Amino acid sequence: MIETMERKKSNEENDDLEFYKGKELLTDIETYLKSGVHIGTKFKNGDMREYIFKKRKDGLIVFNIETIDQRIRMVSKILSKYEGKNISIVCRRLYGHTPIKKFAAMTGATAFTGRFVPGTFTNPKARSFHEPKIVVLCDPMTDSQALKEASEGHLQIIALAGSESPLKNVDVSIPANNKGRKALALMLYLLTRETLIARGEIDLKSFKAEPEEFEQQIEEKAKKPRSQGNFRRRSFRRRY
């Protein structure tokens, strides 16, 4: 059974490689495929219907990598028109923390990770108050507070959108996997690189960063071994 599933997955990957062969992309197709940037969930929002390329045999929705690539180019050109201080990028999801901090450090933008404090974009008296002109969200759902405040402030809103993402109040979306660790790292890597190139600050050859540098590192907590003494006490406790 496992061998059959692996064979089907391999066949799908080979089909994808053949389909995108010869396409002019921001990075090689193998890198895109390995990051899973094109993989959605089994759920879809009506707003995302037009971006769905196909559905895999396991039920997962798939986006067209060419569309993702084109949207990254488009968004990078939009961002290049703003000074870093006027760009805010938001991600509550853990896997996006390192990617957006790296993007912010290299472009001059301001990154907001974790819980988005209400009033950040709307209350001048708030300690966290920031007044950007354009906001990038990693997920319209988990970053809904930032989306709400950016919309109230009539700011331009860009969002990475998964297959189940609502697009209300989003001006420009990048339909892609906005949950995966490697997918988020690759997208923010490309957005950073292309934004800097569009600004004229660097050229392709002088950009030395690697996608892995944008990837969130997760520390696994070691499980504490069960105390033998406690085990014995539980095992021989009398019951009445």
C-alpha positions as CSV (number, residue, x, y, z in Angstrom):
1,M,0.0,0.0,0.0
2,I,2.8,2.4,1.0
3,E,4.8,1.5,-2.1
4,T,1.7,2.2,-4.3
5,M,1.2,5.6,-2.7
6,E,4.9,6.5,-3.2
7,R,4.8,5.4,-6.8
8,K,1.7,7.6,-7.5
9,K,3.4,10.5,-5.8
10,S,6.5,10.0,-7.9
11,N,4.5,9.8,-11.1
12,E,2.7,13.1,-10.2
13,E,6.1,14.8,-9.6
14,N,7.4,13.5,-12.9
15,D,4.3,14.8,-14.7
16,D,4.8,18.2,-13.0
17,L,8.4,18.3,-14.0
18,E,7.5,17.6,-17.6
19,F,4.6,20.1,-17.6
20,Y,6.9,23.0,-16.4
21,K,9.9,22.0,-18.5
22,G,11.3,25.0,-20.4
23,K,9.3,27.6,-18.5
24,E,11.1,30.7,-17.5
25,L,10.8,30.9,-13.7
26,L,12.5,32.8,-10.9
27,T,14.1,29.6,-9.7
28,D,14.4,26.1,-11.1
29,I,11.2,24.0,-11.1
30,E,12.8,21.4,-8.9
31,T,13.2,23.9,-6.1
32,Y,9.6,25.1,-6.4
33,L,8.3,21.5,-6.3
34,K,10.4,20.4,-3.4
35,S,9.2,23.4,-1.3
36,G,5.6,22.4,-1.9
37,V,4.8,26.0,-2.7
38,H,2.1,24.9,-5.0
39,I,0.2,22.6,-2.6
40,G,-3.0,23.7,-0.9
41,T,-5.3,21.9,1.5
42,K,-8.3,19.8,0.8
43,F,-10.5,22.8,1.4
44,K,-11.2,25.8,-0.8
45,N,-12.8,29.2,-0.5
46,G,-14.9,30.4,-3.3
47,D,-12.6,33.4,-3.7
48,M,-9.8,31.1,-4.6
49,R,-11.7,29.1,-7.2
50,E,-10.0,30.8,-10.2
51,Y,-6.5,30.0,-8.9
52,I,-7.0,26.3,-8.5
53,F,-5.0,24.4,-11.1
54,K,-6.0,20.9,-10.3
55,K,-6.8,18.5,-7.5
56,R,-4.5,15.6,-6.6
57,K,-5.7,12.0,-6.2
58,D,-5.2,12.4,-2.4
59,G,-7.7,15.4,-2.5
60,L,-5.1,18.2,-2.0
61,I,-5.6,21.3,-4.2
62,V,-2.8,22.3,-6.4
63,F,-1.9,25.8,-7.7
64,N,-0.2,26.6,-11.0
65,I,3.5,27.4,-10.3
66,E,3.7,29.8,-13.2
67,T,0.9,31.8,-11.6
68,I,2.8,31.9,-8.3
69,D,5.9,32.9,-10.1
70,Q,4.1,35.7,-11.9
71,R,2.5,37.0,-8.8
72,I,5.8,37.1,-6.9
73,R,7.2,39.2,-9.8
74,M,4.2,41.5,-9.7
75,V,4.2,42.0,-5.9
76,S,8.0,42.6,-5.9
77,K,7.5,45.4,-8.4
78,I,4.8,46.9,-6.3
79,L,6.9,46.7,-3.1
80,S,9.9,48.2,-4.8
81,K,8.0,51.5,-5.2
82,Y,7.8,51.9,-1.4
83,E,10.5,52.8,1.1
84,G,11.2,50.1,3.6
85,K,9.8,52.2,6.5
86,N,6.4,52.3,4.7
87,I,6.1,48.5,4.4
88,S,4.7,46.3,7.1
89,I,4.7,42.5,6.9
90,V,2.7,40.4,9.3
91,C,2.7,36.7,10.2
92,R,1.2,35.1,13.2
93,R,2.0,31.5,12.1
94,L,5.3,30.3,13.6
95,Y,6.8,29.0,10.3
96,G,6.6,32.6,8.9
97,H,8.5,34.3,11.7
98,T,12.0,33.8,10.4
99,P,11.1,34.5,6.7
100,I,9.4,37.8,7.4
101,K,12.1,39.0,9.8
102,K,14.7,38.2,7.1
103,F,12.6,40.0,4.5
104,A,12.3,43.0,6.8
105,A,16.0,43.1,7.7
106,M,17.0,43.1,4.0
107,T,14.3,45.5,2.7
108,G,13.9,47.9,5.6
109,A,10.3,46.8,6.2
110,T,8.8,46.3,9.7
111,A,7.9,42.8,10.7
112,F,5.1,41.8,13.1
113,T,5.2,38.2,14.3
114,G,3.0,36.3,16.7
115,R,-0.2,37.9,18.1
116,F,-1.0,41.2,16.3
117,V,-1.8,43.8,18.9
118,P,-5.1,45.5,18.2
119,G,-4.6,49.2,17.4
120,T,-1.2,48.8,15.9
121,F,-2.3,50.3,12.6
122,T,-5.3,52.4,13.9
123,N,-4.5,53.8,17.4
124,P,-1.7,56.5,17.5
125,K,-1.6,56.2,21.3
126,A,-0.8,52.5,21.2
127,R,2.8,51.5,22.1
128,S,3.0,49.3,19.0
129,F,1.6,51.9,16.6
130,H,3.0,51.9,13.1
131,E,1.8,53.8,10.1
132,P,2.7,51.9,6.9
133,K,1.4,52.6,3.4
134,I,1.3,48.9,2.3
135,V,0.8,45.7,4.3
136,V,1.9,42.2,3.4
137,L,0.0,39.4,5.2
138,C,1.0,35.7,5.3
139,D,-2.5,34.5,5.8
140,P,-5.8,36.6,5.5
141,M,-7.4,34.3,8.2
142,T,-4.7,34.0,10.9
143,D,-3.7,37.6,10.3
144,S,-7.3,38.9,10.2
145,Q,-6.8,41.6,12.8
146,A,-4.0,43.2,10.7
147,L,-6.2,42.8,7.6
148,K,-9.1,44.5,9.4
149,E,-7.0,47.5,10.5
150,A,-5.2,47.9,7.2
151,S,-8.5,47.9,5.4
152,E,-9.9,50.5,7.8
153,G,-6.9,52.6,7.1
154,H,-7.3,52.3,3.4
155,L,-3.8,50.7,3.0
156,Q,-2.8,48.6,0.1
157,I,-3.0,45.0,1.1
158,I,-1.1,42.0,-0.3
159,A,-1.6,38.5,1.0
160,L,-0.2,35.0,0.5
161,A,-3.4,33.0,0.0
162,G,-4.0,29.3,0.6
163,S,-6.7,27.4,-1.1
164,E,-9.2,28.1,1.8
165,S,-8.2,31.8,2.2
166,P,-10.9,34.6,1.9
167,L,-9.8,37.5,-0.3
168,K,-12.2,40.2,0.9
169,N,-10.3,43.5,1.2
170,V,-7.1,42.0,-0.3
171,D,-5.8,44.0,-3.2
172,V,-3.3,41.5,-4.6
173,S,-2.9,37.9,-3.7
174,I,-0.2,35.3,-4.2
175,P,-2.1,32.0,-4.4
176,A,0.2,29.5,-2.8
177,N,1.0,27.2,0.2
178,N,1.0,29.8,3.0
179,K,1.5,27.2,5.8
180,G,4.5,25.1,4.9
181,R,7.9,25.9,6.4
182,K,9.8,25.5,3.2
183,A,7.1,27.1,1.0
184,L,7.1,30.3,3.2
185,A,10.9,30.4,3.2
186,L,11.1,30.2,-0.6
187,M,8.4,32.8,-1.2
188,L,9.9,35.3,1.1
189,Y,13.4,34.6,-0.3
190,L,12.2,35.3,-3.8
191,L,10.1,38.4,-2.7
192,T,13.2,39.8,-1.0
193,R,15.5,39.2,-3.9
194,E,13.1,40.5,-6.5
195,T,12.2,43.5,-4.5
196,L,15.8,44.5,-4.1
197,I,16.5,43.9,-7.8
198,A,13.4,46.0,-8.8
199,R,14.7,48.8,-6.6
200,G,18.0,48.7,-8.4
201,E,19.9,48.0,-5.1
202,I,21.4,44.7,-6.3
203,D,21.6,42.5,-9.3
204,L,20.9,38.8,-9.4
205,K,24.6,37.8,-9.1
206,S,25.2,39.9,-6.1
207,F,22.4,38.4,-4.0
208,K,24.2,35.9,-1.9
209,A,21.5,34.7,0.5
210,E,20.0,31.2,0.2
211,P,16.4,30.0,0.7
212,E,17.5,28.0,3.8
213,E,18.5,31.2,5.6
214,F,14.8,32.2,5.4
215,E,13.6,28.9,6.9
216,Q,12.2,28.8,10.4
217,Q,14.2,26.4,12.6
218,I,12.1,24.3,15.0
219,E,13.7,23.0,18.2
220,E,12.3,19.7,19.2
221,K,11.8,19.3,22.9
222,A,13.3,16.1,24.2
223,K,10.7,13.9,26.0
224,K,11.6,13.4,29.7
225,P,11.9,9.8,30.5
226,R,9.4,8.5,32.9
227,S,10.7,8.2,36.4
228,Q,11.2,4.5,37.3
229,G,10.4,5.2,41.0
230,N,7.1,6.9,40.1
231,F,6.2,4.0,37.8
232,R,6.7,1.6,40.6
233,R,4.6,3.6,43.0
234,R,1.8,3.7,40.5
235,S,2.1,0.0,39.7
236,F,2.0,-1.2,43.3
237,R,-0.5,1.3,44.7
238,R,-3.2,-0.5,46.7
239,R,-6.8,-0.1,45.6
240,Y,-9.6,-0.1,48.2
